Amino acid sequence: MDDIDRSILATLEKHGRISNDELAARVGLSPSPCLRRVRRLEQTGVIRGYQALVDPAAVGRGLRVFAGVRLIRHARADVVAFERAVIRLPEIIHTHHITGNYDYLLQVEVADLPAYEDFHANRLAALPSVASVTSYVTMKTLSPVQTGAAGPPGSARRRLRIGAWAKG
C-alpha cells in the first residue's frame, strides 16, 4: 500500500459514488491504472464494500440508543449463544464486544421511546445469558459525514451519523 492507494481509500470513504474518471483525477492517475488499483483493493479485502448512508428517521428508526450489556457467564457456549441471537435482531445496527464495565455495546435504532421500551423488555433482556442492560438514549449526534460533494457546515450536503468521524 502506497500513498496513492491511501489517497484512493480516503477519497472513496468520503465519496463512495465518485466516478473512476473523477477519482483518477483527484489522486493523480489516469483512469485505467486507477481502476486497476481500486479492483486490487477490492480483491484483497481492503475495500470491503460500498453502502448508502440512510437517514434513520426517514425509515422509522428515529431513536438511537446505546445499550451496554453484561452477560451472566462468559463460558464460550454462553457467548456464542448470545452473539448468534443478537445478530438476528434488526433493531441492532452495530454490536461491539468490548472491555470495561460491559461485555457488549449495542447500537439500537427504533422508531421512538415506547418502541425501545418494548424492544428492551421483550427482546433484548430475553437474549441468552443477559445479566443486565444499561441504556443510553442519544439526544444529538455530532459526527458529521460528507454525503456527495463537500458543502459548508449546515448545508444540505452534510448529514450527521454516529460511528464515522470526518477527517480534515
N, C-alpha and C positions, 0 to 999 in steps of 0.2 A: 504494500500500500504506500503510495507516494502522495505528494501534495496535491496533484491533480485529482486523484481518487478522493481525497479528503474534501476537496472543493466540490466535486460532483455530489458527494454524500450530503454536504452542508446545503447545497442548493436544492437537492431533492427533498430533504427534510422540510424545507420551508415552502417549496413549490413542487409538490408531487405530480402535478399535471402539466408541467412545463414540457414543451416540445423538445425533441432531441436537437433540433437546429438551434433553439434558443439556449438550451443547456450547453451545447458545444461552444457557442459564442461567449457565454458567461465564464466558462472555465478555460478558454483559450485554445480550443481544439477544433479541428474540422469535424463535421458530423459523423463520418464513418469511424474514426478512432474513438470518438466519444461513445457511440453506440456500442462498440466492442467492449469498452471499459464497463459500461453500465451492465451489459449482459454478463460479463465476468463477475461483477459484484453480485448480481442476482444468482448466478450459478454456484458461487462459493458460499452463499448464505449470508453475506454481509448485508445485502438488501433482502429483507425477509418478506417484503410485500408492500403494497400500497393500500391506502384506505382513505375514506372520506371522513371529515370531521363533521359530525351531525350535531345539531343543536338539540340537546336532550329535552328541553321543554317543548319543542315542536313535535316530538314523538311521544309525549305523555310521560316523560321522565324528568320533571322539573325540580324534584327534590333530590339532592345528593347527600348521602350520609356515609361517614366513615365508621366502620364498626370494628372495634378491637375484640378479638375472640380468644378466650383461653380454653384450652382443652382439659378434660378431666385427667386423662392419662396420655403419655407420649409413647406408648408402645407402637411399634411400626404398624400393626394391624389397625389401631385406632386412627393414626394419622392418615393412612391410606383410605380408610372408610370416610373420614371427614373430607379429604381432598376430592374423592370421587363424587361425593354428594354435593359439595359446594360448587363445583364447576357446572353442575346441571341447572343451577338457578339463574335464569336470565336476568334477574334484577341485579346480580352481582357482576359488575363490569370488570373489576380487577381483584385478584386475590394475591396477597403477598405473604409468604412465610417469613416471619421476622424474629428478631431477638428483642429482649426487653420485657416490658410488662405484659405483653400479649404474645400469643403464638402466631396469630394471623391478623393482618389488617385488610379489611374488605372495603372496596368502594362500591356502594349500593346506589342505584338510581331508580326511583319510583315516582309516581305522579305527585304525591303530597304526603303530609304527615299521617293522616289516617291510613293511607296505603302502606306506609312504613311500619306503623304500629301493627297492622295485620301481618305484614311480612315477618317482622321481628318475632311476634308471638307464635305464629303458626308454621313458619318455615325455617327461619334462621335458628331460633332456640331449639328446634327439634332435630337439628343435624346431629349426626353421630358424635359422641364424646364431647359435646359442648358443655363447658362448666359455667361460663359467663360470657356476656356480650356487653360491651360498653359502646354506646352510640355517640357520635359527634355529628351534629347537623351542620351542614355548610351554609353559612349566611351569604358569603360572597367569594368568588374565585378571582385571584389576582395574577394569574399566569397567562399573559397574552400570547396567542399563537397567530401568526400570519396565515390567512387563507387567501390564496390568489396573489395578486400584485400587492406590493407594500403600500401602505397608506399611513397617514398620520394617526397618532393615538386618538381613539374615539371615532375614526372613520368607519364607514360601512364595511370596509375590508377587514377590520380587526375583529376577532372573536375571542372570548375567554374560554379557556379549557384547563382543567386540572391535569397535572402529571406531565406537562410538557412546558419547559421554560424556554422562552425565546432568548437567543443569544444576540449580542450586538448592540 
